[in-house]
Amino acid sequence: MSDQYRDTEVWTHDGDVVVGRLVEESDEWVTVQLPPTVAGGSDGELVDVPREEVKLLRPSPTSRMPQGTLDGLQREEILEMLAWLLEEKR
């Protein structure tokens, strides 16, 4: 999965975990955008975690794409979709 779509896990010293798209990193803060809400469809809220509270920052091992998303598609449909995603946009 492309890095632009991969979520980041921010683990704090208190044991909290914030998962979302890494927006900004500085010496003072780590800013993560939470996933969009299903109802609103807009981007999720931004969460700032103070750098001194961050215990671990790592790529999330899971994707936001729900399990089984491709299960209802035929092989040819999946290949067509992949070809469309990979073609150069001009």
C-alpha positions as CSV (number, residue, x, y, z in Angstrom):
1,M,0.0,0.0,0.0
2,S,1.2,3.5,-0.8
3,D,2.7,5.5,2.1
4,Q,0.2,8.3,1.3
5,Y,-2.7,5.9,2.3
6,R,-1.0,4.1,5.2
7,D,-2.1,5.0,8.7
8,T,0.4,5.7,11.5
9,E,0.0,4.4,15.1
10,V,1.0,6.9,17.8
11,W,1.5,5.1,21.1
12,T,1.8,7.2,24.2
13,H,3.5,6.6,27.5
14,D,0.0,6.3,29.1
15,G,-0.9,3.4,26.9
16,D,-3.2,5.3,24.5
17,V,-3.0,4.7,20.8
18,V,-4.0,7.2,18.1
19,V,-4.3,5.8,14.6
20,G,-4.7,7.9,11.5
21,R,-2.8,9.6,8.7
22,L,0.4,11.4,9.8
23,V,-0.1,15.0,8.9
24,E,2.9,16.7,10.6
25,E,5.8,15.9,12.8
26,S,7.9,18.4,14.7
27,D,10.0,18.6,17.8
28,E,6.9,19.6,19.8
29,W,4.0,17.7,18.2
30,V,2.9,14.8,16.2
31,T,-0.3,15.6,14.3
32,V,-2.6,12.7,13.0
33,Q,-5.8,13.0,11.0
34,L,-8.3,10.4,12.2
35,P,-10.2,8.4,9.6
36,P,-13.3,10.1,8.1
37,T,-16.6,9.5,9.7
38,V,-18.9,7.3,7.7
39,A,-21.9,9.5,8.2
40,G,-20.3,12.8,7.3
41,G,-17.9,11.5,4.7
42,S,-15.5,14.3,5.4
43,D,-12.0,14.1,6.6
44,G,-11.6,13.2,10.3
45,E,-10.5,15.5,13.0
46,L,-6.9,16.4,13.6
47,V,-5.3,15.2,16.9
48,D,-2.1,16.7,18.2
49,V,0.0,14.5,20.5
50,P,2.8,16.3,22.4
51,R,6.1,14.8,21.4
52,E,7.2,14.1,25.0
53,E,4.1,11.9,25.4
54,V,5.0,9.8,22.3
55,K,6.4,6.4,23.2
56,L,6.3,4.8,19.8
57,L,5.5,6.0,16.3
58,R,5.1,3.3,13.6
59,P,3.2,2.5,10.4
60,S,-0.1,0.7,11.1
61,P,0.1,-2.9,10.1
62,T,-3.5,-2.9,9.0
63,S,-5.3,-1.1,6.1
64,R,-8.5,1.0,6.4
65,M,-10.0,-1.0,3.6
66,P,-12.6,-3.4,5.0
67,Q,-11.9,-7.1,4.8
68,G,-13.6,-8.8,1.9
69,T,-14.0,-5.7,-0.2
70,L,-13.0,-7.6,-3.4
71,D,-14.9,-10.8,-2.6
72,G,-17.9,-9.9,-4.7
73,L,-15.8,-9.2,-7.8
74,Q,-14.7,-11.5,-10.6
75,R,-11.0,-11.9,-11.4
76,E,-11.4,-9.9,-14.6
77,E,-13.1,-7.0,-12.7
78,I,-10.3,-6.9,-10.2
79,L,-7.6,-6.9,-13.0
80,E,-9.5,-4.1,-14.8
81,M,-9.7,-2.0,-11.6
82,L,-5.9,-2.6,-11.0
83,A,-5.1,-1.6,-14.5
84,W,-7.2,1.6,-14.1
85,L,-5.5,2.5,-10.8
86,L,-2.0,1.9,-12.3
87,E,-2.4,3.7,-15.6
88,E,-0.7,7.0,-15.9
89,K,-3.0,10.0,-15.5
90,R,-2.4,12.6,-18.1
